[in-house]
Amino acid sequence: MPVRKYRSVEEMPPPPHCEQGSPAHIRRLASLWSRATLLAPRTMKSGLYRYRSVVDAELARRSALPNAEKSPPPDCGSGGHRPG
């Protein structure tokens, strides 16, 4: 499939149209979802989680992320403002 360059968006052809709910539309959605799962798999199990504090929730979120920095979470009591 050749690569084509366009000088502006107006020169591009419109995307292929699928009627909502048609079998072609459902196949395209399923393909998109499977590609998204491969590119960005879920890091946490689905469901509702309860934590005792915002700090505990932030630590759990950071530990579930694959590339999360392991620094401590920000101080939640300061409101994000620096004294000054």
Sequence and secondary structure as in RCSB ss.txt:
>XXXX:A:sequence
MPVRKYRSVEEMPPPPHCEQGSPAHIRRLASLWSRATLLAPRTMKSGLYRYRSVVDAELARRSALPNAEKSPPPD
CGSGGHRPG
>XXXX:A:secstr
      SSGGGS       TTSHHHHHHHHHHHHHHHHHS  SS SS    SSHHHHHHHHHHHSTT   S    
GGGTT    
